[in-house]
Amino acid sequence: MKNHIFNIISSLIAFYIPFQIALLTDLVLVKNLILLIFCIQWVSFIPAFIFQTEKFYDLTGSITYLTAVFYTLYVTGSNNLFDLIIVACVAVWAIRLGSFLFMRIHKAGEDRRFRTIKPNFTRFLMTWTLQGMWVSMCLLCVLTALSSYSGVIMNSIFFIGLIVFILGLSIEIIADYQKTVFRRKIENKDKFITTGLWSLSRHPNYFGEILLWTGIAIMSISSLQGLQYLTLISPIFVYVLLVYISGVRILEAQAEKKWGHLDSFKEYIKNTPRLFFKIFG
């Protein structure tokens, strides 16, 4: 019973935080977009729970990103080139990551993280609600910039953000590709990767993810004012989520359990930064 109450409270908090920030932007469209984002997750949860499947979980997240940004363009009727550029950035990232994760789970047959989650109604619902929070928190600054009177503003700050985004996306794509190639080789079965970008960081893909959302925030910043600056929390949220809640924390624990007894692994952990790149040495 206590677990169910915890799951329900967590779901309410996950919805309340981004929705409250949306209200503080004083933009009705942003508030409605956050509601739309969560509604997509809750509607998708119903067949997922009935059929006990997580196979379209990540894909739904990507589709939600695309729906939110393209719907914003439709409602605002914007033909601002820089609105289109920032939407294109989000779309390229969402399509690339969504297809990558979908193909990975299709090949594996399941996402092991969901084995104990799926049978539990409130826990599975909380997981879908957390995805709504993830999409909302990442997109808040973008949606606010697009919904503002001026739209996304062209200046030097915008181009700095675009460069940071491209760098982050490139790092993420390269890191994912290197790991995929590594795992395809039979001789690497049950081994950990230490080559390419993975020699500079234990989680270069997550570093790229944080970097690209930082770029998105920088591109959005000139269009914000007053309490709307709170929407710039997106890269901080992504960092906390990937490092302390999911991602790094879980993968590090799994790796320690699997390879923690190996001297080579201990050496790798000692000499390779967890997230940010090792530049020298």
ZAMARGU-4260 file (C-alpha; in steps of 0.2 Angstrom, whole numbers, plus 5000, padded with zeros to 4 digits):
<rodrens>
0) 5000/5000/5000 | 5014/5012/5005 | 5022/5009/4988 | 5006/5013/4978 | 5004/5029/4988
5) 5023/5034/4984 | 5020/5030/4966 | 5004/5041/4965 | 5012/5055/4975 | 5028/5054/4963
10) 5017/5055/4948 | 5008/5070/4955 | 5024/5079/4958 | 5031/5074/4941 | 5016/5083/4933
15) 5015/5098/4945 | 5033/5104/4943 | 5033/5107/4924 | 5015/5112/4924 | 5018/5125/4937
20) 5033/5132/4928 | 5022/5133/4912 | 5009/5143/4922 | 5023/5155/4927 | 5028/5159/4909
25) 5011/5168/4908 | 5008/5160/4891 | 4992/5150/4888 | 4999/5140/4874 | 5014/5133/4884
30) 5002/5128/4898 | 4991/5119/4885 | 5006/5111/4877 | 5012/5103/4894 | 4994/5096/4897
35) 4995/5089/4879 | 5012/5081/4883 | 5006/5072/4899 | 4989/5067/4890 | 4999/5058/4877
40) 5008/5048/4890 | 4993/5043/4900 | 4983/5038/4885 | 4998/5028/4879 | 5000/5020/4896
45) 4982/5011/4894 | 4987/4999/4880 | 5004/4997/4887 | 4997/4991/4904 | 4984/4980/4896
50) 4996/4971/4884 | 5010/4972/4897 | 5023/4980/4885 | 5036/4993/4885 | 5041/4991/4867
55) 5033/5008/4862 | 5038/5018/4877 | 5053/5026/4870 | 5045/5029/4853 | 5030/5037/4862
60) 5043/5049/4870 | 5050/5054/4853 | 5033/5056/4845 | 5028/5067/4860 | 5043/5079/4857
65) 5039/5080/4838 | 5020/5083/4842 | 5024/5097/4854 | 5036/5107/4843 | 5026/5105/4827
70) 5009/5109/4835 | 5017/5125/4842 | 5022/5130/4825 | 5005/5126/4818 | 4996/5136/4832
75) 5008/5151/4830 | 5008/5150/4811 | 5026/5155/4812 | 5037/5157/4797 | 5052/5163/4807
80) 5067/5155/4800 | 5075/5153/4817 | 5059/5145/4824 | 5061/5133/4811 | 5079/5129/4815
85) 5076/5126/4833 | 5061/5115/4829 | 5072/5106/4816 | 5086/5103/4830 | 5073/5095/4841
90) 5065/5085/4827 | 5082/5078/4821 | 5087/5073/4839 | 5070/5065/4843 | 5069/5055/4827
95) 5087/5049/4828 | 5086/5044/4847 | 5068/5037/4845 | 5073/5026/4831 | 5089/5021/4839
100) 5080/5016/4855 | 5066/5007/4846 | 5077/4997/4836 | 5087/4992/4851 | 5073/4986/4861
105) 5065/4977/4845 | 5082/4968/4843 | 5083/4964/4862 | 5065/4959/4864 | 5062/4968/4880
110) 5069/4982/4891 | 5074/4973/4907 | 5071/4989/4917 | 5053/4986/4915 | 5052/4968/4921
115) 5046/4972/4938 | 5038/4988/4934 | 5025/4983/4921 | 5014/4972/4932 | 5012/4986/4945
120) 4998/4998/4939 | 5004/5013/4949 | 5022/5011/4946 | 5020/5008/4928 | 5009/5024/4927
125) 5022/5033/4937 | 5035/5028/4924 | 5024/5035/4910 | 5021/5051/4920 | 5040/5053/4922
130) 5042/5052/4904 | 5029/5067/4902 | 5040/5076/4915 | 5056/5072/4905 | 5048/5079/4888
135) 5040/5094/4897 | 5056/5100/4906 | 5067/5098/4891 | 5055/5107/4880 | 5049/5121/4891
140) 5062/5134/4885 | 5059/5129/4867 | 5040/5130/4869 | 5041/5146/4878 | 5053/5154/4865
145) 5042/5148/4851 | 5026/5155/4859 | 5033/5172/4864 | 5028/5187/4854 | 5045/5188/4845
150) 5048/5170/4843 | 5066/5164/4842 | 5077/5179/4841 | 5092/5179/4829 | 5108/5185/4837
155) 5126/5179/4841 | 5119/5170/4856 | 5108/5159/4845 | 5122/5154/4834 | 5133/5149/4849
160) 5119/5138/4855 | 5117/5130/4838 | 5136/5126/4838 | 5134/5119/4855 | 5119/5108/4850
165) 5128/5102/4834 | 5143/5097/4845 | 5132/5088/4858 | 5122/5079/4845 | 5138/5073/4836
170) 5146/5067/4852 | 5130/5057/4856 | 5128/5049/4838 | 5147/5045/4837 | 5147/5037/4855
175) 5131/5027/4851 | 5138/5021/4835 | 5155/5016/4842 | 5146/5006/4856 | 5134/4997/4843
180) 5149/4992/4832 | 5159/4986/4848 | 5144/4975/4853 | 5142/4968/4836 | 5159/4959/4837
185) 5158/4942/4845 | 5175/4943/4853 | 5168/4958/4863 | 5154/4948/4871 | 5154/4952/4890
190) 5167/4965/4888 | 5166/4984/4892 | 5171/4997/4879 | 5186/5008/4882 | 5189/5014/4864
195) 5185/5030/4854 | 5175/5042/4864 | 5173/5029/4878 | 5192/5031/4882 | 5188/5050/4886
200) 5172/5047/4896 | 5163/5032/4903 | 5147/5040/4897 | 5151/5051/4882 | 5133/5048/4875
205) 5126/5056/4890 | 5138/5070/4890 | 5133/5074/4872 | 5114/5073/4878 | 5118/5086/4891
210) 5128/5097/4879 | 5114/5097/4866 | 5101/5102/4878 | 5112/5116/4884 | 5113/5122/4866
215) 5094/5122/4864 | 5093/5132/4880 | 5106/5145/4874 | 5096/5146/4857 | 5080/5150/4867
220) 5087/5162/4880 | 5085/5178/4870 | 5067/5176/4868 | 5063/5174/4887 | 5059/5187/4900
225) 5055/5188/4918 | 5049/5171/4926 | 5051/5163/4909 | 5070/5161/4913 | 5064/5147/4924
230) 5062/5137/4909 | 5081/5136/4906 | 5081/5123/4919 | 5081/5110/4905 | 5100/5106/4904
235) 5101/5105/4923 | 5086/5094/4924 | 5094/5082/4910 | 5110/5082/4920 | 5102/5077/4936
240) 5091/5064/4928 | 5105/5056/4918 | 5118/5056/4932 | 5108/5054/4948 | 5091/5046/4944
245) 5093/5035/4929 | 5107/5032/4916 | 5124/5034/4924 | 5119/5028/4941 | 5110/5012/4935
250) 5124/5008/4922 | 5138/5011/4934 | 5130/4999/4947 | 5127/4986/4934 | 5145/4988/4927
255) 5152/4987/4945 | 5143/4971/4948 | 5148/4963/4931 | 5166/4969/4930 | 5171/4976/4947
260) 5182/4961/4951 | 5193/4965/4935 | 5209/4975/4937 | 5207/4982/4920 | 5190/4989/4924
265) 5196/4996/4940 | 5210/5005/4930 | 5197/5011/4918 | 5186/5018/4932 | 5201/5026/4940
270) 5208/5035/4924 | 5192/5039/4915 | 5180/5053/4920 | 5162/5048/4923 | 5154/5061/4912
275) 5165/5075/4905 | 5179/5072/4893 | 5197/5068/4898 | 5207/5081/4888 | 5224/5077/4893
280) 5234/5061/4899
</rodrens>
